[in-house]
């Protein structure tokens, strides 16, 4: 089950799409990426800061996004990078 903040984010995104008259073109799914029943063949899959949700690290997350996007879709994948003392300037 999605966290409250995730549910709030989905509600906010859905409302913003409606305000922009894009509800017929966008669908937001909120939940556990590893177990969610998501439609395959999406035009665009966006996964930002969610690598840990897939359970197997970045490789599994990127593979999962690619599968959801299908042959003709695209995906945008981004995750955080922590700057630390070992990070070169």
C-alpha positions, -999 to +999 in steps of 0.1 A: +000+000+000+012+035-008+024+058+019+003+089+028+028+111+011+027+090-021-011+091-021-009+128-016+015+131-045-008+111-068-038+133-058-018+164-064-006+152-098-041+141-108-055+175-098-028+193-117-035+172-148-072+180-146-064+217-141-043+216-173-070+197-192-047+167-196-067+141-177-075+122-209-038+119-217-022+112-183-026+085-157-008+083-124-003+051-106+008+051-070+020+021-050+048-005-046+066-006-080+077-042-074+041-055-070+019-030-087-003-041-115+006-015-141-004-014-177+024-024-202+031-004-233+029+030-217+040+060-239+062+072-210+072+058-177+087+082-152+106+069-122+123+095-100+140+086-068+124+052-067+153+028-073+148+013-038+112+005-045+121-021-071+141-043-046+170-053-068+188-020-072+192+002-103+195-027-128+162-042-118+145-008-116+157+002-151+147-032-165+113-028-149+107+006-164+118-006-198+093-035-196+065-012-187+073+012-215+073-017-240+087-016-275+075+018-285+075+037-252+101+056-234+112+060-198+128+087-177+147+073-148+165+094-122+177+088-087+195+106-060+233+109-058+247+116-024+277+139-023+302+128+002+339+131+012+348+106-015+330+125-042+355+144-064+348+181-070 
